[in-house]
Amino acid sequence: MNCARSGTRRTARSQEVADVVTFLLSERAGWVTGSHVTVDGGQAREHLGVVTVKS
């Protein structure tokens, strides 16, 4: 992943991705069905046409 294009400006830690997987496997995610969950630190926002304004 290109860190400069990520919303967080860094690469993901493996635990951050594991936390999402753990949630999806838990009973708390019982109503999450047929969904794609993007874990990319905000990089997908470029493809959605989201504009970031720096102050």
Order of alpha helices (4+ residues) and beta strands (2+ residues): alpha
